Amino acid sequence: MRSGQVFYKNELAGTLTQLDNGSFLFQYDEQWLIDSNKPSISLTMPKTKMEFQSATLFPFFFNFIPEGVNKRLICSKKRIDINDYFGILLEVAGGDTIGAVKIIKTI
C-alpha cells in the first residue's frame, strides 16, 4: 500500500491511497469536510464523507503525470517503471505544480 496526502493551496484536503491490489481510494480529511468554505478538489470528487474508489488512478490525478520525453526522463532518473502511474504521480506532484493541488508522498 502506498499513499499521498493531497493538499489544496497548501492545506491538507485528503489522502490518496493505492491498495496492494492496485486499486485506488481517495478520502477527504475530516477538517476539510467540516469547513464549508473549503471547495472540493475536483468536480468529479465532491466533498463528502464517502470514500471514492477506483480500479485505476482517478482521471483528476492522472492528469498530473507528464507525458512523452518528460515522463521517460523522470522514470529513468528516478528509476520508476514507466507504467507505475502512482509512483510517477508521487514523484512529480509534490513540487511546483500547475494549479492549487499537490500530492506529498507519505512514508
C-alpha positions in Angstrom: 0.0 0.0 0.0 1.2 3.5 -0.9 -0.3 6.8 -0.2 0.0 10.5 -0.5 -1.5 13.5 1.2 -3.5 15.8 -1.1 -3.0 19.5 -0.4 -5.1 22.3 -1.8 -3.4 25.7 -1.6 -1.0 24.2 0.9 -3.8 22.9 3.2 -4.4 19.2 3.8 -7.6 18.3 1.8 -7.4 14.5 1.8 -5.5 11.2 1.2 -5.0 9.3 -1.9 -4.1 5.6 -1.4 -3.1 2.8 -3.7 -4.0 -0.6 -2.2 -2.0 -3.7 -2.7 -4.4 -5.0 -5.3 -3.7 -1.9 -7.4 -7.0 -0.1 -6.8 -7.2 3.5 -5.5 -9.0 5.3 -2.7 -9.5 9.0 -2.1 -10.9 10.4 1.1 -11.3 13.9 2.2 -9.7 15.0 5.5 -12.2 15.5 8.3 -11.2 19.1 9.0 -11.5 19.9 5.3 -15.1 18.5 5.3 -16.1 20.5 8.4 -15.1 23.8 6.8 -17.9 24.9 4.5 -15.6 27.4 2.8 -13.3 24.7 1.5 -14.1 23.5 -2.0 -14.0 20.1 -3.4 -10.6 19.4 -5.2 -12.4 18.2 -8.3 -15.9 18.3 -9.8 -15.7 14.6 -10.1 -15.0 14.3 -6.3 -17.5 16.4 -4.5 -17.0 17.0 -0.7 -18.4 14.0 1.1 -17.5 11.6 3.9 -17.8 8.8 1.3 -14.6 7.2 0.3 -14.1 7.4 -3.5 -12.9 4.1 -5.0 -11.5 3.3 -8.5 -9.8 0.3 -10.1 -7.5 2.7 -11.9 -5.9 6.0 -10.9 -8.6 8.7 -10.8 -8.5 10.8 -14.0 -8.1 14.0 -12.0 -4.9 12.7 -10.5 -3.7 11.0 -13.7 -3.7 14.4 -15.5 -0.8 15.5 -13.2 1.5 12.9 -14.9 3.9 14.2 -17.5 3.9 12.7 -21.0 6.4 11.8 -23.7 10.0 12.6 -23.2 9.4 14.3 -19.8 7.8 11.2 -18.5 10.6 9.0 -19.8 13.3 11.3 -18.3 11.7 11.3 -14.9 11.2 7.5 -14.9 14.8 7.0 -16.0 16.3 9.4 -13.5 14.2 8.2 -10.5 14.1 4.6 -11.6 10.4 4.3 -11.8 8.7 1.9 -14.1 7.1 3.8 -17.0 3.7 2.1 -16.2 3.8 2.9 -12.5 1.5 5.9 -12.7 1.1 6.3 -9.0 4.8 6.2 -8.5 5.3 8.9 -11.1 2.5 10.9 -9.6 4.1 10.8 -6.1 7.4 11.9 -7.6 6.2 14.9 -9.7 3.1 16.2 -7.9 4.7 17.2 -4.7 6.7 20.1 -6.0 5.9 23.2 -8.1 2.6 22.1 -9.7 0.4 24.0 -12.1 -2.7 24.8 -10.1 -3.6 24.5 -6.4 -3.2 20.8 -5.8 -0.1 19.0 -4.6 0.3 15.3 -3.6 3.0 14.6 -1.0 4.2 11.1 -0.6 3.6 9.6 2.9 6.0 7.2 4.4 
